[in-house]
Amino acid sequence: MSTSKSINLVAGKALRETGAALKKQGGVEFFTRHRPVMQFYGAKPFTTNDTFIAPSASVIGKVTNWDQSSIWYGAVVRADSEHSIEVGFTSNVQDGAVVTTLPESATLETGFPPKTYIGHYVSVGAGSVLVSCRIDDLVWIGDKCTILEGSLVESNTILEPGSVVLPFTRIPSGQKWGGNPAKYISDLSAEEKGSIKGKAEKIFEQAWEHLREFLPVGNTYLHLEDLEREGVEAIQG
């Protein structure tokens, strides 16, 4: 980024923050115009009619969200390089998780493109971070896990909360891993394997309830109407 562009960005941000502070002091109320789904350099995320993207989530760029997938509050799915991200059927990215890819110029030692693939019936726990990795179908990723570039998590797998999967790690099917760095713990029982799909389906049921509340055209105007009824001056922030 050029020096002049950097200066313009910093100056613009400073002016916006100063203006916002002055308006707040003057008693002006703000309502959000956050865009949960954002096009980036011509690449627009693909979603289906039953994909739930929370109002405070951010889905950016070359992202595909398949049927019954859900991106929860504060989560970020950011494909702002040439590398894509895919979220499979009935899979979920829970609150505050981040799914992204390596920069455009990056390559993997394996020779495969550094995209991020999340298969079907996958639950990505709250606060987790996934970078240019492949998650096969039927995987339960616990809260605050980190899965780094080039990693492969095969189907019917559970990662315990807080696990860190180092770059280019392969986690075989039917196993439970955990720790930092993540290591083998045990084979999964039939009951544990069944719980993976059940969890993903339960999260979709919750997502459907939220989807019904969040109108397709956005609902910021409802907040604005509430403020106007209270006699408060309001502007988009």
N, C-alpha and C positions, 0 to 999 in steps of 0.2 A: 504494500500500500504506500502511495506517495506521501511525502511530508505535508503537502497542501491539503490532500484529502483527509489525512489524519487530523489536521488542525480544524478543518471544517466540521468533521464529525464531533470533535470535542467541544468546539464552540457552540454547535447546534444543540448538543445535549445540555450544556450549561445554561443556554438561553431558555430551553424548554423547562428545565428544572426550576429556574428562577421564576419564570412565569407561573408555573404551577404553585410554587410556594406563595407568591403574592395573591393569587386567586383564592387559595385556601384561607389565607389570613383575612380575605375579604368576605368569607362565608359562602363561597361558591362550592357546591358539591359536585363530585366527579362520578361518572359511571364508565365502566370499562368498554373498550372497543377491541379487546384482544381477539385475534383471529386464530382459532384452534387449528385450522387447515390453511397452509400458506404455500403458494407457488414460489419456486425459486429457480431463476434463470430458465424459465419456460417449462420446468418440470413440476407438474401439479400432482399431489397425492391422489391415489385412487381409493375410493371408499364405496361400500355397498349401502343399500337402504337400511340394513340392520347392523351396520358398524356404529358403535358408540365411541365418540371422541368427546371427552369431557370439556366443558367450557374453558377451563384453565390449562388444558393440555396444549401441546404444540406438535403438530405433525407437518413436517417441512420437506418439500422437494420430492425426490424420486422414491416415494413410499407407496406400497400396495397393501391395503388392509382388506382381507377377505371377509366373507360372510360371518356374522356373529362375533367378530373380533372386537376388542374394546381397549381404548387407551384412556387411562384414568387420570384423576386430578393431579396437575403438576408434572405429569410425565412428559418427556420430550423424545420424539422419534424424528431424528434429524439426518436427512440424506441430502446434504448440500454440496456434495461432490459428485463425481460421475458414477459413484457406486450406489447401488440401490439397496433398499431395505424392504423386506416382505414379512408381513405378519399374517399367519395362517388362520384357517377356519377355527372359530371358537377359541382363539388364543387371546391372551390379555397381557397388557403392560400396565402394571399397577402403579399406585400413587408415587410420584417423585422418581420413577425409574428413568434411565436414559439409555436410548438405543441409537447408536451412531455407527459411522464407518471411519476408516482411515482417510487421510487427505487424498485428493485426486491423483497426485503423483506417486502415491505409495503402491508397493507391490508386496505380495506374500512369497515366502520362500517356497511354498508349495506350488506356485505358478497359477493358482486359482485367483480370480478377481476378489478383492477385499470387500465384498458386499456382506450384508448381514441378512441371514435367513432364519426366520422363526417358523417352525412347522405348525401342524394342527394340534389343538388341545394342549397348548403350552401355556403355563402360567409363569410370568416373569414377576418376581416378588418386588414389593415396594422398596424403592431406594437402590435397586440393582443397576449395574452398568454393563452393557453389552457393546463390544466393539468388533466389527468385522469378523463375526464368528458364525457358525452354523449350528442351529438347534433343531434336531429332528423332531418328529411327532411325539406327543405324549411325554412331555418333560415338565417337571415341577421344580422351578428355580426359587429357592427361598429368598426371604428379604435380605437386602444389602449384599447380594452376591456380585462378584466382578468376573466377567468372562472376556478374556482378551483375544486379540487378533489371531486368526488361524486356528482357533480351537474348534473342536467338533464334539458335540454332546449328542450321543446316539439316543434312540427312542427308549421309552420306559425307564427313565432315569430320574433320580431325585438328588438335588443339590441342597445340602443343609444351609440354613441362613448364615450369611457372612463368609461363604466360601469364596476363594480366589482361584480362578482357573487360569493358569499361566499361558502365555502364547504357545500355540501349536500343540496343545494338550488334546488327547483323544480320550473321551470317557465312554467306555463300552456300554452297550445296551444292557438293561436289566440290573443296574447297579446303583448304590447310594454312595455319594462322595461328599466330603466336607473338609473344612480346615483351610489354612493359609500357609503354603499352597495346598490346593485341594488334593486329597488322596482317597483311595478306595476305603470304604468302611464295611460294606456288606452287600450281598445280593438282595434284591427286592423280593419280598413274598408276593404271592398272588393278590393278597388284599392290598398291599402297598401299590402294586401296579394298577389295580382298579381304581384306587383313590385319585390317581393323576387325572384321569378323564373326568371323574366326578367333580373334582375341584374346578376344572375349567368350565364345566357346564353350570355349576352353581354361580360362578362369577358372571357368566353370560346372563343368567336369570336376573342377577342384581343389575347388570348393565342395561337390560331391557327396561327395567323400571326407571332408571335414570334417563334413558333415551326417550321415553314417553314424556318426561318432564321438560327435556331440552328441545325446543322447537327447531326444525331444520333451518329456519331463516334467522335463528339467533333470538335471544330474549332480552337483550340489553334495554329494549324499549320499555319492557315491563318495569325495570328498575327506574327508568326515567319517569314513567307515569306515576310511580309511587312517590318520587321526590316532588313532582309537580303538584300532587294532591296535598303534600305537606307544605306547599308554598315555598319550597327551596329552589333557588336558581341553580340550574344544572347544565353542564356541558360535557361533551365526550372528552375523555382524557387518554 
